[in-house]
Amino acid sequence: MKRLLSVLCLVLCAAAFAQYDELWMSDEVGLPQSIHILGVQNTDADPQLELVYIGEEPYRDGLVWVWALDLLTGEVDPVTDEFYLIYTDADKEPRLVDVDGDDRYEMLFLGQRDAGDYAAWYLYGFAGTASKEGKYTRLRGPRLGQNHPNPLNQRTTIEYEVPSASQVKVSIYDASGRVVKELNQGLVPAGRHSVTWRRDANDGRAVPGGSYFYVLEVNGSTQVRKALVSE
């Protein structure tokens, strides 16, 4: 009876293990001293998933890159240029984020390009389309410039820049936090843009002198700058 149970156990175990098979193998990735996995997501123009991780390149004196390993072909592509340090601490974790909602993920991390540099946040993504071979590159986020002239008397120009087609809204607030003017822009293409504020409120009347704040909203994120209105 014990022998029968042992045989049955072996058969069941063999059947269980037989469900698994090797599906793919990557190209050689050398012998990095450490690997930090960001996750598995689609990051480039094709619909296949990539394993995205931080690791050293062999023979490069400990310098690190973010890498994308294609789970269909096994090919490994560098996402970033070389970094002296990319932080992976619990409170500084790198991550995959879909910043523009296109189901193609970007890599956000805190790093130092060279020894002695201040740390900075970096965002890298894939620049290219399905019909055009692209590459991973550092992305610039929305940028809000200082209005000019400032202080303003009758009118002022507000310039901003978006890295991709975005839903944009520009609003003016007074010092108490009340919206005095909405300069709606809607969907704008990638590039530099400007709007003019003629010192007016939503009701058409001129606002009094003082401190005001203009807010750029791009796909849910905001940037704020201060404008001065002459008496």
Secondary structure, DSSP 8 states (H G I E B T S, - for coil): -HHHHHHHHHHHHHHHHTT-------------S-EEEEEEE--SSSSS-EEEEEEE-TTSTT-EEEEEEETTT--EEE-S--BSEE---TTS--EEE-TTSSS--EEEEEEESSTT---EEEEEEEEEETTEEEEEEE----EE---BSSSBSS-EEEEEEESSSEEEEEEEEETTS-EEEEEEEEEE-SEEEEEEE-SB-TTS-B--SEEEEEEEEETTEEEEEEEEE--
